[in-house]
Amino acid sequence: MDPRRSILIVDPLEETRAALRAALEPRGVRILAASQPRRGLALARQYHPDLIVLDLECHGQAALDGDAAAAESLTREAPLVMLGSARRRPPHLPAGQFVSKPYHYAPLIRKIEELLAADRRPAAAG
């Protein structure tokens, strides 16, 4: 992978953020992380990541509904991989960008690598 590529991980679980960081940083990817969608949106606007991984169920339904605007805004910032239960899959999201829970990290990492490879935008400098 291009070492200038960056990924934003928005997930409330530190262990998920740490596992993805441990798997992706050795591949030369810069990792940005947030535990809440609003913080993730701020990071996305500041750093313009090449890909965003967003846990849809990160705060329970009531809190996620409260962050719906931030979550929707994230979808406009970069290609997005959403993690969640199949029954709550957003209907407008292409199937290739949704990873159903429970998931295994290896297929998730492959999905991230595929999307980064398919994304032909120039990598952000610095």
N, C-alpha and C positions, 0 to 999 in steps of 0.2 A: 504494500500500500504506500501511497505517497505520504512522506513524513510531514507534509504541511497540512494534511487533512485533519479536520477536527470533528468530534462528535459530542453532542450535548446529551447527557443522560438525566432524565427527570423521573425520579423514582424515590418514594419515601424511605425505602429500605437501604440502609447503609451497606448491608452485605451484597445487595444487587449492584449498587453503584461500584463497590470495591471489586466484585468479581468481573464486571465488564471492563473496568479500568485495568485490572491485572491481565485480562485476555487481549486487550486492544493496544495498550501502550507499547508492549514489546513489538508490535507490528508498525510502530512509528506514528501512531495516531495520537493527536492531542485530545485529552479528555476534559470536558467541562461537566460539572455535575450540580444538580439542584434537587432538593427534596420536595419542592412544591412548584406547581405550574407557573405561578406568578414570578417566582425567582428565575425559573427556567426561561421565561419570556424575556426577562431583563438581560440574562446572559446571551440569549439568541440575538437580541437586538444589538448588544455591545460587540459580540465576537463573530457573528455570522457563521455558525458551524455548518459543515457540509452535510450533516445528518443529525437528526434528533431522535432519540429513543424515549418514548413517553409511556409511563404506566397509567392506563386509563382508570384503574381502580385504586389509585394511590391514597385517597383520603376518605374512602367510603362515598356513597352516592351523594349525600347532601353536600359535602365539602367539594366534591368534583363539580356538581352543578354550580356551586358558587364560583369556581374557577373556570367555568365553561368558556368565557370570553378569552381568557389567557390560553387555554388549551387550543381553542380554535385559531387564535393568532399564531400559535406555534406552527400550525400546519402550513402557514404561508411563508414561514421563515426558511425552511429547508425541507428536503425529503424526510419523511417521517416513518418510523417504525413504532406502531402502537402495540402495547402489551395489554391483554385483558381476556375476559371470558368470552367465548364465542357467542353466547346468547346476548351479550351487550355490545357486540361489534357494531361500530357506526356504519350505517348503510352506504354512505358516500365514499368510504375508504376502499381503494383497490385491494383485492385479496392479498397481493404480494407484499403489502405493507402492514399486515396485521399478523401478530404472532399470538396464538391462543395460549392461555394459561391452563394447566401448568405447562411450562416450557422447559427445555433443556438448553443449557448455554451454548453447546456446540452448534446446533442448527440456528440459533439466534445470531451467533457470531458470523456464520456463513451468510445469513440474510443481510446483515449489516455490510459485510464485504461486497456482496453482490450489488447492493444499492449504491455503495460508494463507487464501485467500478462502472456502474451504469450512468452515474451522475457525471456529466462532462463539463460542469462548471469549473472554471479555474479555481485551484485551491487558494484559500485566503493566505495572504502573506503575513509572516510574523507571528 
